[in-house]
């Protein structure tokens, strides 16, 4: 009996220490970091890594609840460490994020995640001492689900803070699709399999549109470069506009190529290749 009481006291002390560690981490979420050495994108990646570790350990605790309840403290410790690392990352993220609203939301969500991590650690401690308690097992499962839910909130917030990056990634996908489309058209022209039955305007008319859109594209490119030093919202806006312009340019080029005489295959291919070069650039 004495030994059992000693073990119970030791286990309770371990759980209390981990809970205190999580609470201390929650309290320093909004503290300024010692230094910021990376970009927001890098800290975004670190956040994904930290959240993945938290989710993994929460899921492992659900498995261990039935298989090896005595191992629960090990995963509680890993969970605690992962949350502390997330807080360290969050401090740096808050120092590099543009939007104050998103920063406030991220801070709140990370702290809310800390609360449910505490609940999970407590649940693990309870189940370890009473491995046959079905109520404790259900409580641990519910706590693990809450952790997963709060992690999704953190991830959603950190993604919202990178709208500019997401817009650029989307722009890349769209431009790659345009290049493939131009490649396909060039292939058909080369084989002589594509002939325009109806010419929509003369090449001279399309040439004017091509040149005018090219000038706009140059301006969009300059804005895109300068916007990398601005906010994520500014970057997103410029990236979206650049995609619209390059899409319009591709359409003008296709119409221009179609308006050339069928025997001027070389001119058609040169025009399409020029558009591809611009898109790739």
Rosetta blueprint (number, residue, H / E / L):
1 X L
2 X H
3 X H
4 X H
5 X H
6 X H
7 X H
8 X H
9 X H
10 X H
11 X H
12 X H
13 X H
14 X H
15 X H
16 X H
17 X H
18 X H
19 X H
20 X H
21 X H
22 X H
23 X H
24 X H
25 X H
26 X H
27 X H
28 X L
29 X L
30 X L
31 X L
32 X L
33 X L
34 X L
35 X L
36 X L
37 X L
38 X L
39 X L
40 X H
41 X H
42 X H
43 X H
44 X H
45 X H
46 X H
47 X H
48 X H
49 X H
50 X H
51 X H
52 X H
53 X H
54 X H
55 X H
56 X H
57 X H
58 X H
59 X H
60 X H
61 X H
62 X H
63 X H
64 X H
65 X H
66 X H
67 X H
68 X L
69 X H
70 X H
71 X H
72 X H
73 X H
74 X H
75 X H
76 X H
77 X H
78 X H
79 X H
80 X H
81 X H
82 X H
83 X H
84 X H
85 X H
86 X H
87 X H
88 X H
89 X H
90 X H
91 X H
92 X H
93 X H
94 X H
95 X H
96 X H
97 X L
98 X L
99 X L
100 X H
101 X H
102 X H
103 X H
104 X H
105 X H
106 X H
107 X H
108 X H
109 X H
110 X H
111 X H
112 X H
113 X H
114 X H
115 X H
116 X H
117 X H
118 X H
119 X H
120 X H
121 X H
122 X H
123 X H
124 X H
125 X H
126 X H
127 X H
128 X H
129 X H
130 X L
131 X L
132 X L
133 X L
134 X H
135 X H
136 X H
137 X H
138 X H
139 X H
140 X H
141 X H
142 X H
143 X H
144 X H
145 X H
146 X H
147 X H
148 X H
149 X H
150 X H
151 X H
152 X H
153 X H
154 X H
155 X H
156 X H
157 X H
158 X H
159 X H
160 X H
161 X L
162 X L
163 X H
164 X H
165 X H
166 X H
167 X H
168 X H
169 X H
170 X H
171 X H
172 X H
173 X H
174 X H
175 X H
176 X H
177 X H
178 X H
179 X H
180 X H
181 X H
182 X H
183 X H
184 X H
185 X H
186 X H
187 X H
188 X H
189 X H
190 X H
191 X H
192 X L
193 X L
194 X L
195 X L
196 X L
197 X L
198 X L
199 X L
200 X L
201 X L
202 X L
203 X H
204 X H
205 X H
206 X H
207 X H
208 X H
209 X H
210 X H
211 X H
212 X H
213 X H
214 X H
215 X H
216 X H
217 X H
218 X H
219 X H
220 X H
221 X H
222 X H
223 X H
224 X H
225 X H
226 X H
227 X H
228 X L
229 X L
230 X L
231 X L
232 X H
233 X H
234 X H
235 X H
236 X H
237 X H
238 X H
239 X H
240 X H
241 X H
242 X H
243 X H
244 X H
245 X H
246 X H
247 X H
248 X H
249 X H
250 X H
251 X H
252 X H
253 X H
254 X H
255 X H
256 X H
257 X H
258 X H
259 X H
260 X L
261 X L
262 X L
263 X L
264 X L
265 X H
266 X H
267 X H
268 X H
269 X H
270 X H
271 X H
272 X H
273 X H
274 X H
275 X H
276 X H
277 X H
278 X H
279 X H
280 X H
281 X L
